[in-house]
């Protein structure tokens, strides 16, 4: 079998920004920067590893006339076994990362659909940045695969830096840092491995998090595609780059001070211009070249970039740097190596003076081109210069320190030559993509092997739902507990022998703990889905991963205190014990000789504008649940979330509270011993009336629908309503309130 079909399947997630296979628009905005480039090169390098067969990079699909149509393409093939898959989530237009939080649950849902279409589950999920950390941690929990996290930059660090110049309220309004930090905490809690660029990053940045665990953190410095960069002797500068730079300069032969960074305040470009402008030596003996993204008109840039450019232009004017500074308006991503070559050919220096720097990929690129570096003394630059001995660290706010270091390197030719040679050697030894991938796979392989070990393959620690094309749901009530062991054994054999295609779901009014205990006592098949407490809670697999999206869906407009106040005045209702109540279920013993009918109780709540669903089971148990709750709603939600067609869902109904699942598009089975409340459903077109009770009735229905082979879907009876109508209404409700798409 070939590597591409037999190797590991790795999924990387990088949601924000604009990512495509070629001509990256680096610096276009604050979200399209070094992370986009790093992740793209990482997935391509991983595909070359002998153990890897397939790598997918999941990012957000953008359909917006303001950006290239490339970002609308749902699948972009990069090379054999490497693809970008763009996931539709939220509005189609391009959004900055701070506006994406409310759409991340939709990204999760659509990612599950993508895995179903691929007919393969990932062996590992690696999320990049907080937004992807939220998505990746949930996906990995749902799918039962290892989760790896790289923060790139962290919310707590950013908040601390921003508080020096702004208030907490303004910062939160602009950057949504509370959501970001909470997502980072979730990711750190869930991750089996956290990849960092430097040891300082582990200690000073991650150390402030509640789920900080250095035992799960590894320093794996990013790699660089060395083939894109040339030594000074090999340097061939693209004519387009020469033209873009030298049209600004009076003396282009002078050494170049080069900076490549986004027009972002935290990149601290103003300090560089001040240091250059305040030095007579630099003004007379060097040129300053700033590549700060692409722009047409400064007035059209986002507010942050516009502010940076206005300040830079004022400083250029203040120090009268005309003829000594180049600020190209446009450049292509594949021209960037030529800018480094230009600086090397001019015996120049590369500068990164960012206030904070998680790693500093541009420093590696400069070193790979033989350009000495001057860098901020925060984060990654410490390790880079420590490994390469090719430059100097400086306090980012020390203007005099930058000035002195720049003056030294542009005037000391021996120092320049030594740092240039050191950088070239250090990059080859420490920062090639091969060395990065080898270290990465050494760490990741241990996590993957624990899951794919033969003893784990059938353990159900990994859910099979994304690969299953049908699912059976059944209740768990007192009568079923009297079912014979032979029928249960037959059902278990039927489910387990077809588990790659057929899922098994449990639907009950009991709590999860009670349901688990009874399943063990009866020796039932292990469910893929647990719908408990009358549809109020949903959990998946043997890890019992809760569907928090469903919980948020139910919470909207749920008014339990007002419901209890109304019910206190109703005769014939006695509250059930506290153990039978929960957050989304208010339960009463019902005395039909005294109490009003279920319909009248429902009307009482409606008259008081209280949205809720009233259910009566066995004529003796009254439950009030959220309007969006109920067994039928929960089963429909699960089917839609996992992209299961409704006519590939079989529901076994016996209790009165099961009625909601019978009126839609499911294939339903009524046990011979079903409750009187279900008699009105006996003649619905997709309801099979079993002749046997308990689990025998379920098995009879499975055979009647040929559910384990080619499913037999009965046609709707003539003159009956389209059974999909109820489903369509619910679908719209769930899409509106769970995915929150616009």
C-alpha positions in Angstrom: 0.0 0.0 0.0 1.3 3.5 -0.9 2.4 6.0 1.7 -0.4 8.3 0.7 -3.1 5.8 1.6 -1.4 4.0 4.4 0.3 6.8 6.4 -1.0 9.0 9.2 -3.7 11.6 8.6 -2.8 14.9 10.4 -5.2 17.8 10.6 -3.9 21.4 11.3 -6.3 24.2 12.0 -5.6 27.9 11.5 -8.8 29.8 11.2 -8.2 33.6 10.9 -6.4 35.5 8.2 -6.1 34.8 4.5 -4.3 31.5 3.6 -3.7 30.2 0.1 -1.1 28.0 -1.5 0.8 30.7 -3.3 1.5 34.4 -3.1 0.5 34.9 0.5 -0.7 38.4 1.2 1.5 38.7 4.3 1.0 42.0 6.0 -2.3 42.7 4.3 -3.8 43.1 7.8 -3.0 42.1 11.4 -4.4 38.6 10.9 -2.4 37.6 7.8 1.1 37.4 9.1 3.9 35.0 10.1 1.5 32.4 11.5 -0.2 31.9 8.1 3.2 31.4 6.5 4.5 29.1 9.2 1.4 26.8 9.2 1.4 26.6 5.4 5.1 25.6 5.2 4.6 23.2 8.2 1.9 21.1 6.6 3.9 20.9 3.4 7.0 19.8 5.3 5.1 17.2 7.4 3.8 15.5 4.2 7.4 14.6 3.4 7.8 12.6 6.6 7.9 8.9 6.0 5.0 8.2 8.5 2.7 10.8 7.1 0.2 10.0 4.4 -2.2 12.9 4.4 -2.2 16.4 5.8 -5.2 18.8 5.7 -5.1 22.5 6.8 -8.5 23.7 7.9 -9.2 27.4 7.6 -12.2 29.6 7.2 -13.9 30.0 3.8 -14.2 33.6 2.7 -16.5 34.7 -0.1 -16.0 38.5 -0.4 -15.5 40.8 -3.4 -12.9 42.6 -1.3 -10.6 39.7 -1.3 -9.4 37.2 -3.9 -11.7 34.4 -5.1 -8.9 32.0 -4.1 -10.2 32.2 -0.5 -13.6 30.9 -1.6 -12.3 27.7 -3.0 -13.5 24.9 -0.7 -10.6 22.6 -1.4 -7.1 23.6 -2.6 -4.6 20.9 -3.4 -1.1 22.0 -2.5 0.7 18.8 -3.4 0.3 15.0 -3.2 -1.4 14.4 0.2 -1.6 18.1 1.2 -4.7 20.2 1.0 -6.3 23.4 2.3 -9.9 22.8 3.2 -11.9 25.9 3.7 -14.8 25.6 6.2 -17.9 27.8 5.9 -18.7 29.4 9.3 -20.7 32.5 9.9 -21.1 35.3 7.4 -19.4 34.7 4.1 -17.5 38.0 4.2 -14.0 38.4 5.6 -13.9 39.1 9.4 -11.1 40.0 11.7 -10.2 37.4 14.3 -11.8 39.3 17.2 -15.2 39.0 15.4 -15.0 35.2 14.8 -15.8 33.9 18.3 -19.5 33.5 17.8 -19.1 31.4 14.7 -16.6 28.9 16.0 -19.3 26.3 16.9 -20.4 26.4 13.3 -16.8 25.8 12.3 -16.8 22.7 14.5 -20.1 21.4 12.9 -18.9 21.9 9.4 -15.5 20.3 10.1 -17.4 17.2 11.3 -19.2 17.2 7.9 -15.9 17.5 6.1 -14.5 14.4 8.0 -17.6 12.5 7.0 -17.1 13.4 3.4 -13.4 12.4 3.6 -14.5 9.0 5.1 -11.5 9.1 7.4 -10.9 10.4 10.9 -7.7 12.3 11.8 -5.0 10.6 13.7 -4.0 13.9 15.3 -5.5 17.5 15.4 -3.1 20.4 15.8 -4.6 23.9 16.5 -2.8 27.2 15.9 -3.8 30.3 18.0 -6.7 30.6 20.5 -9.6 30.5 18.0 -8.4 27.2 16.5 -7.6 26.0 20.0 -11.3 26.3 20.9 -12.3 24.4 17.7 -9.5 21.8 17.8 -10.0 20.9 21.5 -13.7 20.2 20.9 -13.1 18.3 17.7 -10.4 16.1 19.3 -12.7 15.4 22.3 -15.6 14.5 20.0 -13.4 12.3 17.7 -11.2 10.8 20.4 -7.9 11.7 18.8 -4.8 13.4 20.3 -4.8 17.2 20.4 -1.8 19.4 20.0 -1.8 23.2 20.6 0.4 26.1 19.5 -0.6 29.5 20.9 1.7 31.6 18.6 0.8 34.6 20.8 -1.2 34.6 24.0 -4.1 36.7 25.3 -2.8 37.3 28.8 0.5 38.6 27.5 -1.2 40.9 25.0 -3.5 42.2 27.7 -0.6 43.0 30.0 1.1 44.9 27.3 -2.0 46.8 26.2 -2.9 47.9 29.7 0.2 50.1 29.8 -1.5 52.5 27.3 -5.3 51.7 27.5 -8.1 50.8 29.9 -9.3 47.3 30.4 -12.8 48.2 29.1 -11.4 49.7 25.8 -9.1 46.7 25.4 -11.9 44.2 25.9 -14.2 46.0 23.5 -11.6 46.0 20.7 -9.8 42.7 21.2 -12.3 40.4 22.9 -9.5 39.1 25.1 -11.8 37.4 27.7 -13.0 35.0 25.0 -9.5 34.5 23.7 -8.0 33.7 27.1 -10.8 31.3 28.0 -10.2 29.5 24.7 -6.5 29.3 25.5 -7.3 27.8 28.9 -9.6 25.2 27.3 -6.9 24.3 24.7 -4.2 24.0 27.4 -6.4 21.8 29.5 -7.2 19.5 26.6 -3.8 19.4 24.9 -1.6 16.3 25.2 1.3 18.4 23.7 1.9 22.1 23.6 4.4 23.2 21.0 6.4 26.3 21.7 9.3 28.1 20.0 11.4 29.0 23.0 11.9 28.0 26.7 11.2 31.6 27.7 7.8 31.3 26.0 6.9 28.3 28.3 8.0 30.1 31.5 7.0 33.7 31.0 4.0 33.5 28.8 2.2 30.1 29.5 3.2 30.3 33.2 0.3 32.7 33.9 -2.4 30.2 32.9 -4.4 28.0 35.2 -3.8 25.0 33.1 -0.1 25.6 32.8 1.7 22.2 32.8 5.3 22.3 31.6 5.5 18.5 31.5 3.2 18.7 28.4 5.2 21.5 26.7 8.1 21.0 24.2 10.3 23.6 22.5 10.3 22.8 18.8 11.7 25.9 16.9 9.9 26.6 13.6 11.7 25.6 10.4 12.5 27.7 7.3 12.5 26.6 3.7 16.2 27.3 3.1 15.8 26.7 -0.6 14.0 30.1 -0.9 17.0 32.0 0.5 20.5 32.5 -0.9 23.9 33.3 0.7 25.4 36.7 -0.1 27.7 35.1 -2.7 24.6 33.6 -4.5 22.5 36.6 -4.1 20.5 37.6 -7.2 18.2 40.4 -6.4 15.0 40.5 -8.4 14.9 43.7 -10.6 11.4 44.4 -9.3 12.8 44.6 -5.8 15.6 46.9 -6.8 13.2 49.2 -8.5 10.7 49.2 -5.6 13.5 50.2 -3.1 15.9 52.4 -5.0 13.3 54.8 -6.5 13.1 56.2 -3.0 16.9 56.6 -2.4 19.5 59.2 -3.2 22.4 56.9 -2.4 21.3 53.3 -3.0 24.9 52.0 -2.6 24.8 52.5 1.2 24.2 49.6 3.7 20.5 48.8 4.2 18.7 48.7 7.5 15.8 46.4 6.7 12.6 45.9 8.6 9.7 43.6 7.5 6.7 43.7 9.8 3.0 44.4 9.8 1.8 48.0 10.3 0.9 47.2 13.9 1.7 49.2 17.0 3.2 46.2 18.8 5.8 45.9 16.0 7.3 49.1 17.3 8.5 50.5 14.0 8.4 54.0 15.3 11.4 53.2 17.6 13.4 52.1 14.6 12.7 55.3 12.7 13.5 57.4 15.8 16.9 55.6 16.2 17.7 56.0 12.6 16.6 59.6 12.4 18.5 60.7 15.6 21.8 59.3 14.3 23.9 61.5 12.0 26.1 58.5 11.2 23.1 56.4 10.0 21.6 59.3 8.0 24.9 59.9 6.2 26.1 56.3 5.8 23.0 54.0 5.6 19.5 53.7 4.1 16.3 52.6 5.9 13.9 50.2 4.1 10.6 49.4 5.8 8.3 46.7 4.3 5.1 47.1 6.3 2.5 45.2 4.3 0.8 46.3 1.2 -1.2 49.5 0.8 -2.9 51.6 -1.9 -4.2 54.5 0.1 -3.4 54.9 3.8 -6.9 56.3 4.2 -8.3 52.8 3.2 -6.3 50.8 5.8 -7.8 49.6 9.0 -7.6 52.0 11.9 -4.6 50.4 13.6 -2.5 50.3 10.4 -3.6 53.8 9.5 -2.4 55.1 12.8 1.0 53.4 12.4 1.6 54.8 8.9 0.5 58.3 9.9 3.0 58.2 12.8 5.8 56.8 10.6 5.3 59.4 7.9 5.3 62.2 10.5 8.6 60.8 11.9 10.1 60.6 8.4 9.2 64.2 7.9 10.4 65.3 11.4 13.9 63.9 10.8 13.9 64.9 7.1 14.7 61.3 5.9 13.6 61.9 2.3 16.1 60.1 0.1 17.3 57.9 2.9 14.2 55.8 3.6 12.3 53.5 1.3 8.7 52.5 2.0 7.4 50.4 -0.9 3.6 50.4 -1.3 3.3 46.9 -2.8 5.2 43.7 -2.9 4.5 40.0 -3.6 5.2 37.4 -1.1 7.6 35.6 -3.4 9.7 38.8 -3.6 10.4 38.8 0.2 13.6 36.6 -0.2 14.9 39.1 -2.6 14.5 41.9 -0.1 16.8 39.9 2.2 19.3 39.4 -0.7 19.2 43.1 -1.3 20.2 43.8 2.3 22.9 41.2 2.2 24.3 42.6 -1.1 24.5 46.0 0.5 26.2 44.7 3.7 23.1 45.7 5.6 21.3 44.5 8.8 17.8 43.2 9.5 15.9 44.7 12.5 13.0 43.3 14.5 12.2 45.7 17.3 8.7 44.4 18.3 7.5 45.0 21.8 7.0 41.2 22.3 8.1 38.4 19.9 6.9 34.9 20.3 9.5 33.6 17.9 10.5 35.9 15.0 10.4 33.9 11.8 11.8 36.8 9.8 15.0 36.7 11.9 15.5 33.1 10.7 14.9 34.1 7.1 17.4 37.0 7.4 20.0 34.7 8.9 19.4 32.2 6.1 20.3 35.0 3.7 23.4 35.9 5.5 22.1 39.2 7.0 23.1 40.0 10.6 20.2 40.7 12.9 19.3 43.1 15.7 16.3 42.1 17.7 14.2 42.8 20.7 15.3 41.1 23.9 12.0 39.4 24.4 11.0 35.9 23.5 12.2 34.0 20.5 15.1 36.3 19.5 16.9 35.2 22.6 17.0 31.6 21.4 17.8 32.5 17.8 20.8 34.7 18.6 21.8 32.2 21.3 21.8 29.4 18.7 23.3 31.4 15.8 25.5 34.1 17.4 24.6 36.4 14.5 23.5 39.6 16.2 22.5 41.5 19.3 19.6 41.8 21.6 18.2 45.2 22.6 15.5 46.6 24.8 12.6 47.4 22.4 12.0 50.8 23.9 15.7 51.9 24.2 16.1 54.3 21.2 19.7 55.0 22.1 20.5 51.2 22.3 19.1 50.7 18.8 21.0 53.7 17.5 24.3 52.5 18.9 23.9 48.9 17.7 22.9 50.1 14.2 25.9 52.4 14.0 28.2 49.6 15.0 27.0 47.0 12.4 26.9 49.4 9.4 30.5 50.6 10.1 32.3 47.5 11.4 32.9 45.2 8.4 34.7 42.5 10.3 31.8 42.2 12.7 29.3 42.1 9.8 31.2 39.3 8.1 31.4 37.2 11.3 27.7 37.6 12.1 26.8 36.8 8.5 28.7 33.5 8.5 27.5 32.5 11.9 23.9 33.0 10.9 24.2 30.9 7.8 25.7 28.0 9.7 23.3 28.3 12.7 20.2 28.3 10.6 21.3 25.1 8.8 22.0 23.4 12.2 18.9 24.5 14.1 16.1 25.8 11.9 15.7 23.6 8.8 12.2 22.2 8.1 13.6 18.7 8.2 15.0 19.2 11.8 11.7 20.8 12.8 9.5 18.0 11.4 11.8 15.2 12.9 11.4 16.7 16.4 7.7 17.3 15.9 7.0 13.7 14.7 9.1 12.3 17.5 6.7 14.0 20.0 3.5 13.4 18.0 4.2 9.8 17.2 4.0 8.7 20.9 0.6 10.3 21.2 -0.7 8.7 18.0 0.7 5.3 18.8 -1.2 5.2 22.1 -4.5 5.6 20.1 -3.7 3.4 17.1 -2.2 0.5 19.1 -4.1 -2.7 18.3 -5.5 -2.9 21.8 -7.1 0.5 21.3 -8.6 0.2 17.8 -11.9 -1.3 19.0 -11.9 0.4 22.5 -14.4 3.0 21.3 -12.3 5.7 22.9 -12.4 7.1 19.4 -16.0 7.8 18.2 -17.0 6.3 14.9 -19.9 8.7 14.3 -18.3 10.7 11.5 -17.9 7.5 9.5 -21.2 5.9 10.3 -24.1 6.4 7.8 -27.0 5.4 10.1 -27.9 5.3 13.7 -30.3 3.4 16.0 -31.8 5.2 19.1 -33.7 3.5 21.9 -35.0 4.4 25.2 -34.1 3.0 28.6 -37.0 2.6 31.0 -38.2 0.3 33.7 -40.0 -2.1 31.3 -37.0 -2.5 29.1 -35.0 -3.6 32.1 -37.1 -6.7 32.1 -36.0 -7.6 28.6 -34.6 -11.0 28.1 -30.8 -11.5 27.9 -31.1 -13.4 24.6 -32.6 -10.4 22.9 -30.0 -8.0 24.4 -27.2 -10.3 23.2 -28.7 -10.4 19.7 -29.0 -6.6 19.6 -25.4 -6.2 20.9 -24.0 -8.5 18.3 -26.0 -6.7 15.6 -24.6 -3.3 16.7 -21.0 -4.3 17.3 -20.6 -6.3 14.1 -21.8 -3.3 12.1 -20.3 -0.5 14.3 -18.2 1.1 11.5 -21.5 1.9 9.7 -24.2 1.8 12.4 -24.2 4.0 15.5 -26.1 3.3 18.7 -27.8 6.0 20.7 -29.6 6.0 24.1 -32.5 8.3 24.8 -33.8 8.5 28.3 -35.2 10.7 31.1 -32.6 9.4 33.5 -29.3 11.0 34.4 -26.1 10.1 32.6 -24.8 8.3 35.7 -28.0 6.2 36.1 -28.0 5.4 32.4 -24.4 4.2 32.5 -25.1 2.0 35.5 -28.2 0.4 33.8 -26.3 -0.2 30.5 -23.6 -2.1 32.5 -26.2 -4.1 34.4 -28.1 -5.1 31.2 -24.9 -5.6 29.2 -26.2 -3.4 26.4 -24.0 -2.1 23.6 -21.9 0.9 24.5 -23.7 3.9 23.1 -22.1 6.4 20.7 -24.6 9.0 21.9 -26.2 9.5 25.3 -29.3 11.7 25.2 -30.3 12.0 28.9 -32.7 13.9 31.1 -35.5 14.0 28.4 -33.2 15.5 25.8 -31.6 18.1 28.1 -28.1 16.8 27.9 -26.1 15.1 25.1 -22.8 13.2 25.5 -20.7 11.3 23.1 -18.7 8.1 23.3 -16.8 6.4 26.1 -15.3 9.7 27.2 -18.8 11.2 27.7 -17.9 14.4 25.9 -20.7 16.9 26.6 -22.3 18.8 23.7 -22.0 22.3 25.2 -23.5 23.8 22.1 -26.8 22.0 22.7 -26.7 23.2 26.3 -26.4 26.8 25.2 -29.2 26.2 22.8 -31.6 25.1 25.5 -30.7 27.9 27.9 -32.2 30.6 25.7 -35.6 31.8 27.1 -35.8 29.0 29.7 -37.5 30.4 32.9 -37.6 27.7 35.5 -38.5 30.0 38.5 -41.5 31.4 36.6 -42.7 27.8 35.7 -42.5 26.6 39.3 -44.5 29.7 40.4 -47.3 28.8 38.0 -47.3 25.1 38.8 -47.5 25.8 42.5 -51.2 26.8 42.0 -52.1 23.7 40.0 -54.0 20.9 41.8 -53.0 17.3 41.2 -49.3 18.0 40.8 -46.7 16.9 43.4 -43.0 17.7 42.8 -40.9 14.7 42.2 -37.8 14.2 44.4 -34.8 16.5 43.9 -32.8 13.6 42.4 -35.3 13.5 39.5 -35.1 17.2 38.8 -32.4 19.0 37.0 -31.5 22.3 35.3 -33.6 21.7 32.3 -36.4 19.4 33.7 -39.1 20.3 36.2 -40.9 17.1 37.1 -44.1 16.3 38.9 -46.2 13.3 39.9 -49.5 13.7 38.0 -52.9 12.8 39.4 -55.2 12.8 36.4 -58.4 12.6 38.5 -57.6 16.1 39.9 -55.1 17.8 37.6 -56.0 19.6 34.4 -55.0 18.0 31.1 -51.6 18.3 29.6 -53.0 20.7 27.0 -54.5 23.0 29.6 -51.2 23.1 31.5 -49.4 24.0 28.3 -52.0 26.7 27.6 -51.5 28.2 31.1 -47.8 28.7 30.4 -48.4 30.2 27.0 -50.8 32.7 28.4 -48.1 33.9 30.8 -45.6 34.1 27.9 -43.4 31.3 29.3 -42.0 29.2 26.4 -41.8 25.6 27.6 -42.8 22.1 26.5 -45.1 20.0 28.7 -44.9 16.2 28.5 -47.0 13.5 30.1 -45.7 9.9 30.4 -47.7 6.9 31.4 -50.5 9.1 32.6 -48.6 9.7 35.9 -45.4 11.7 35.2 -45.5 15.3 34.1 -42.3 16.9 32.9 -41.7 20.5 31.8 -38.6 21.1 29.7 -37.3 24.0 27.5 -39.3 24.6 24.3 -36.3 23.4 22.3 -35.8 20.3 24.4 -37.4 16.9 24.2 -36.2 13.6 23.0 -37.2 14.2 19.4 -35.5 17.6 19.2 -32.4 16.2 20.6 -32.3 13.3 18.2 -32.8 15.6 15.3 -30.1 17.9 16.5 -27.6 15.0 16.7 -28.5 13.8 13.2 -28.0 17.3 11.8 -24.8 18.0 13.7 -23.2 14.7 12.4 -24.8 15.1 8.9 -26.9 11.9 9.2 -29.9 11.8 6.8 -33.2 11.6 8.8 -34.2 8.5 6.9 -31.0 6.8 8.2 -32.1 7.3 11.8 -34.2 4.6 13.5 -36.0 5.5 16.7 -37.6 2.9 19.0 -40.5 4.5 20.9 -42.4 3.1 23.8 -43.1 6.0 26.3 -45.4 9.0 25.9 -42.4 11.3 26.0 -41.2 9.6 22.8 -44.0 11.2 20.7 -41.9 14.1 19.4 -39.6 11.8 17.6 -42.4 10.1 15.6 -43.8 13.0 13.7 -40.9 13.8 11.5 -38.8 12.0 8.9 -37.2 9.3 11.1 -37.8 5.6 10.6 -39.7 4.8 13.8 -40.7 1.6 15.6 -43.5 1.3 18.1 -43.0 -1.5 20.6 -46.0 -3.8 21.1 -46.1 -2.6 24.7 -46.1 1.1 23.9 -47.8 3.7 26.1 -51.4 4.8 25.3 -50.2 8.3 24.5 -48.5 6.9 21.4 -51.6 5.3 19.9 -52.3 8.3 17.7 -48.9 7.8 16.0 -49.6 4.2 15.0 -50.7 5.1 11.5 -48.0 7.6 10.6 -46.3 6.6 7.3 -42.8 6.0 8.8 -43.9 4.2 12.0 -43.6 0.4 12.1 -45.9 -1.2 14.7 -43.9 -4.1 16.2 -45.7 -7.3 17.3 -43.2 -7.9 20.1 -42.4 -5.9 23.2 -39.1 -4.7 24.8 -35.9 -5.2 22.9 -37.6 -7.9 20.8 -39.7 -5.1 19.3 -36.6 -3.1 18.4 -34.9 -6.0 16.7 -38.1 -6.7 14.8 -38.2 -3.1 13.6 -34.6 -3.2 12.5 -35.3 -6.2 10.3 -38.5 -4.7 9.0 -36.6 -1.6 7.7 -33.6 -3.8 6.6 -31.6 -1.3 8.6 -28.4 -3.2 8.6 -28.2 -3.6 4.8 -30.1 -1.5 2.1 -32.5 0.5 4.2 -36.1 0.2 3.1 -37.8 3.6 3.4 -41.6 3.5 3.2 -43.3 6.0 0.9 -45.5 8.7 2.6 -49.1 7.6 2.5 -51.3 9.5 0.0 -53.0 12.5 1.4 -50.7 12.8 4.4 -48.6 15.8 5.3 -45.0 15.8 4.2 -43.1 14.4 7.2 -40.2 16.6 6.5 -42.2 19.7 7.4 -41.6 19.3 11.2 -37.9 18.6 10.5 -37.5 21.7 8.4 -38.9 23.9 11.1 -36.6 22.4 13.7 -33.7 22.6 11.4 -34.2 26.3 10.9 -34.5 26.8 14.7 -31.3 24.9 15.4 -29.3 26.6 12.7 -30.5 30.0 14.0 -29.7 29.4 17.6 -26.9 26.9 17.7 -24.7 27.8 14.7 -25.7 31.5 15.0 -24.9 32.1 11.3 -25.8 35.3 9.5 
